[in-house]
Amino acid sequence: MIVMNENNIRASIKKYLSKKPRNTAEISSFLSKNNNLTNLDVAGILGSDNSIVRIGIIRNSGVIDSAMPLSEWATKDWVNHHGRSMVNNINGDC
């Protein structure tokens, strides 16, 4: 298993988000597959990075129950380039 510190995890996530936004489950799966990481608070890591922003909520995903929405995340650079707006922090949603 590869042990990564939080800065390396953030760098990996930013690179993954550089081409298009992803939801929390996709990011978690990416980290798990590529870095052998498990049991991370992915939403916490994303929310604590000033260069990563929540841009939407996915309410109908095949990953989990539609009653529990997933957040969609992007880098601020992607948001600025594509003219998208950011979503205010939504308590309890990831």
C-alpha positions as CSV (number, residue, x, y, z in Angstrom):
1,M,0.0,0.0,0.0
2,I,1.2,3.5,-0.9
3,V,1.1,5.9,2.0
4,M,0.4,9.5,0.9
5,N,0.2,12.7,2.9
6,E,-2.7,15.0,2.5
7,N,-0.8,17.4,0.2
8,N,0.0,14.6,-2.2
9,I,-3.6,13.4,-2.1
10,R,-4.8,17.0,-2.9
11,A,-2.3,17.2,-5.8
12,S,-3.5,13.9,-7.2
13,I,-7.2,15.0,-6.9
14,K,-6.4,18.4,-8.6
15,K,-4.8,16.6,-11.5
16,Y,-7.8,14.3,-11.8
17,L,-10.2,17.2,-11.8
18,S,-8.1,19.3,-14.3
19,K,-10.1,18.0,-17.3
20,K,-13.6,17.9,-16.0
21,P,-15.6,18.0,-12.7
22,R,-16.2,14.7,-10.8
23,N,-18.4,13.7,-8.0
24,T,-17.3,12.6,-4.6
25,A,-17.8,8.9,-5.3
26,E,-15.7,9.1,-8.5
27,I,-12.9,10.9,-6.7
28,S,-13.0,8.4,-3.9
29,S,-12.9,5.5,-6.4
30,F,-10.0,7.1,-8.3
31,L,-8.0,7.5,-5.1
32,S,-8.7,3.9,-4.1
33,K,-7.8,2.5,-7.4
34,N,-4.7,4.6,-8.1
35,N,-3.2,5.1,-4.7
36,N,-4.6,2.2,-2.7
37,L,-6.2,4.6,-0.3
38,T,-9.2,3.7,1.8
39,N,-11.2,5.3,4.6
40,L,-10.5,8.9,3.6
41,D,-12.8,11.8,4.3
42,V,-12.8,12.8,0.7
43,A,-15.4,15.5,1.1
44,G,-13.4,16.9,4.0
45,I,-10.2,17.0,2.0
46,L,-12.0,18.6,-1.0
47,G,-13.7,21.1,1.2
48,S,-10.5,22.2,3.0
49,D,-8.6,23.0,-0.3
50,N,-9.1,26.6,-1.5
51,S,-8.4,25.6,-5.1
52,I,-11.1,22.9,-5.2
53,V,-14.8,24.0,-5.2
54,R,-18.2,22.4,-5.0
55,I,-20.1,23.3,-8.3
56,G,-23.2,21.1,-8.1
57,I,-25.2,18.4,-6.5
58,I,-25.9,15.1,-8.3
59,R,-29.3,13.9,-7.0
60,N,-29.7,10.9,-9.3
61,S,-26.7,8.7,-9.3
62,G,-26.4,4.9,-9.7
63,V,-23.7,4.9,-7.0
64,I,-25.9,5.6,-3.9
65,D,-29.6,6.3,-3.0
66,S,-31.0,9.3,-4.8
67,A,-32.2,10.7,-1.4
68,M,-28.5,11.2,-0.5
69,P,-27.0,13.5,-3.2
70,L,-23.3,13.6,-4.2
71,S,-21.4,16.8,-4.6
72,E,-19.7,17.6,-7.9
73,W,-16.3,19.1,-7.5
74,A,-13.9,21.1,-9.8
75,T,-10.8,23.2,-9.6
76,K,-11.2,26.9,-9.4
77,D,-9.2,27.2,-12.6
78,W,-11.7,24.9,-14.4
79,V,-14.6,26.9,-13.0
80,N,-13.1,30.2,-14.1
81,H,-12.3,28.9,-17.6
82,H,-15.7,27.4,-18.2
83,G,-17.7,30.2,-16.5
84,R,-19.5,27.9,-14.1
85,S,-20.7,29.0,-10.7
86,M,-19.9,27.5,-7.4
87,V,-22.4,26.1,-4.8
88,N,-22.4,27.2,-1.2
89,N,-21.3,24.6,1.3
90,I,-24.2,22.4,1.9
91,N,-24.2,20.8,5.3
92,G,-24.2,17.0,5.3
93,D,-23.8,16.6,1.6
94,C,-20.7,15.1,0.1
